[in-house]
Amino acid sequence: MSSRKKPAAALPITPQRMDFDFAGVPRHWFDNDPVLTHFLNALSLTFPDGERFFVDSVRAFRDHVTDPERKQEIAGFIGQEAMHSLEHESFNKMLAAQGYAEQAQGGQKLARYLIGEGRKRLSPKRQLAATAALEHITAILANRLLKDAELLQSMAPEVRALWMWHAIEEIEHKAVAFDLYQDVTGADYLLRVRVLLAATLALASYTSKYTWAFLKQDRLHRNPLVLARGAWRLFGARGLLTRTVPDFLQFLRPGFHPWQDDNSALVAYWRAELERLEPAQNAA
């Protein structure tokens, strides 16, 4: 079983509504790279309904916890995920207004259907396992974005704060669903590993489908230079996804716990940076 290891400086889990303004966002806002941009666009399509699924799966077992600190963490998790849903709904509306209405609406409809099937077919414990697994994936992607400052700096200013804020909060609450899962299931190792692999396959299939759909709308899906450059930046030796693999595999260790990687100092740095950006965001 894993030990519940808090970071040296405990991170508060505080919901924050940002009301981002997405006016003037360029079509290829991530380093002018269509593939990188549309990979994150595809992820964003899953967030409104996906975050609500996470909230409901945790809320179903919140009464299992009696410790006041843990109850506060769960309440913070629910609040943060609710805010993520709202902000990404706004982001997805911006994508539709950019000329990606078919992709944005179709992608969200498919995500809603798949999540609905999960609600119907999976037991509450398996839904919680799926949440813990997908929270691990979002946390390691968030960690990579924050560790590689050049990645955030290469995003257009109109969306940089959104992804910075989301990444920070994914790390702040990265252990909440996992800890609850361990409590509820008695740390069922085989179930969490099976669900992680299934969730990873489903998410990879979905993001591939809609990254391609966005590229096709741009008429770039048959451009070998665009595809090769984007694939290298995702899957090359120092690619965005390649560099998450060691962190991803940590979940497979029987004694894994999310806070064994104490990146609280990284979060504190970017929290300060986000606060510095907020006046400019509010003035936009």
CORDA-V781829 format. One record per residue. N is the residue number from 1. RES is the residue in one letter. D_LAST is the distance of its C-alpha to the last C-alpha in whole Angstrom. Layout:
N | RES | D_LAST
N | RES | D_LAST
This chain:
1 | M | 49
2 | S | 46
3 | S | 45
4 | R | 42
5 | K | 40
6 | K | 37
7 | P | 35
8 | A | 37
9 | A | 34
10 | A | 33
11 | L | 29
12 | P | 28
13 | I | 27
14 | T | 24
15 | P | 22
16 | Q | 19
17 | R | 16
18 | M | 13
19 | D | 11
20 | F | 9
21 | D | 7
22 | F | 9
23 | A | 9
24 | G | 10
25 | V | 12
26 | P | 15
27 | R | 19
28 | H | 20
29 | W | 17
30 | F | 20
31 | D | 21
32 | N | 22
33 | D | 24
34 | P | 25
35 | V | 27
36 | L | 25
37 | T | 22
38 | H | 24
39 | F | 26
40 | L | 23
41 | N | 22
42 | A | 26
43 | L | 25
44 | S | 22
45 | L | 25
46 | T | 27
47 | F | 25
48 | P | 24
49 | D | 28
50 | G | 29
51 | E | 27
52 | R | 29
53 | F | 32
54 | F | 32
55 | V | 31
56 | D | 34
57 | S | 36
58 | V | 36
59 | R | 36
60 | A | 39
61 | F | 41
62 | R | 39
63 | D | 42
64 | H | 44
65 | V | 42
66 | T | 44
67 | D | 42
68 | P | 40
69 | E | 37
70 | R | 38
71 | K | 37
72 | Q | 34
73 | E | 33
74 | I | 33
75 | A | 31
76 | G | 28
77 | F | 29
78 | I | 29
79 | G | 26
80 | Q | 24
81 | E | 25
82 | A | 24
83 | M | 20
84 | H | 20
85 | S | 22
86 | L | 19
87 | E | 16
88 | H | 18
89 | E | 19
90 | S | 16
91 | F | 16
92 | N | 19
93 | K | 18
94 | M | 16
95 | L | 19
96 | A | 21
97 | A | 19
98 | Q | 19
99 | G | 23
100 | Y | 24
101 | A | 25
102 | E | 28
103 | Q | 28
104 | A | 25
105 | Q | 27
106 | G | 30
107 | G | 29
108 | Q | 28
109 | K | 31
110 | L | 33
111 | A | 31
112 | R | 32
113 | Y | 36
114 | L | 36
115 | I | 35
116 | G | 37
117 | E | 40
118 | G | 40
119 | R | 40
120 | K | 43
121 | R | 45
122 | L | 44
123 | S | 45
124 | P | 43
125 | K | 44
126 | R | 43
127 | Q | 40
128 | L | 39
129 | A | 40
130 | A | 38
131 | T | 35
132 | A | 36
133 | A | 37
134 | L | 33
135 | E | 31
136 | H | 33
137 | I | 32
138 | T | 28
139 | A | 29
140 | I | 30
141 | L | 28
142 | A | 25
143 | N | 28
144 | R | 28
145 | L | 24
146 | L | 24
147 | K | 27
148 | D | 26
149 | A | 23
150 | E | 23
151 | L | 22
152 | L | 19
153 | Q | 18
154 | S | 19
155 | M | 17
156 | A | 14
157 | P | 11
158 | E | 9
159 | V | 12
160 | R | 13
161 | A | 12
162 | L | 14
163 | W | 17
164 | M | 17
165 | W | 17
166 | H | 19
167 | A | 22
168 | I | 22
169 | E | 23
170 | E | 25
171 | I | 27
172 | E | 27
173 | H | 29
174 | K | 31
175 | A | 34
176 | V | 34
177 | A | 35
178 | F | 38
179 | D | 39
180 | L | 40
181 | Y | 41
182 | Q | 44
183 | D | 45
184 | V | 45
185 | T | 47
186 | G | 49
187 | A | 47
188 | D | 48
189 | Y | 48
190 | L | 49
191 | L | 47
192 | R | 43
193 | V | 44
194 | R | 45
195 | V | 42
196 | L | 40
197 | L | 42
198 | A | 42
199 | A | 38
200 | T | 37
201 | L | 39
202 | A | 37
203 | L | 34
204 | A | 35
205 | S | 36
206 | Y | 33
207 | T | 31
208 | S | 33
209 | K | 34
210 | Y | 30
211 | T | 29
212 | W | 32
213 | A | 31
214 | F | 27
215 | L | 29
216 | K | 32
217 | Q | 29
218 | D | 28
219 | R | 32
220 | L | 31
221 | H | 34
222 | R | 37
223 | N | 35
224 | P | 37
225 | L | 35
226 | V | 32
227 | L | 34
228 | A | 35
229 | R | 32
230 | G | 30
231 | A | 34
232 | W | 34
233 | R | 31
234 | L | 31
235 | F | 35
236 | G | 36
237 | A | 38
238 | R | 34
239 | G | 32
240 | L | 30
241 | L | 32
242 | T | 35
243 | R | 34
244 | T | 34
245 | V | 37
246 | P | 39
247 | D | 36
248 | F | 37
249 | L | 41
250 | Q | 41
251 | F | 41
252 | L | 44
253 | R | 46
254 | P | 48
255 | G | 46
256 | F | 43
257 | H | 40
258 | P | 36
259 | W | 36
260 | Q | 39
261 | D | 36
262 | D | 34
263 | N | 31
264 | S | 30
265 | A | 29
266 | L | 27
267 | V | 25
268 | A | 25
269 | Y | 24
270 | W | 21
271 | R | 20
272 | A | 19
273 | E | 17
274 | L | 15
275 | E | 15
276 | R | 14
277 | L | 11
278 | E | 10
279 | P | 9
280 | A | 6
281 | Q | 5
282 | N | 6
283 | A | 4
284 | A | 0
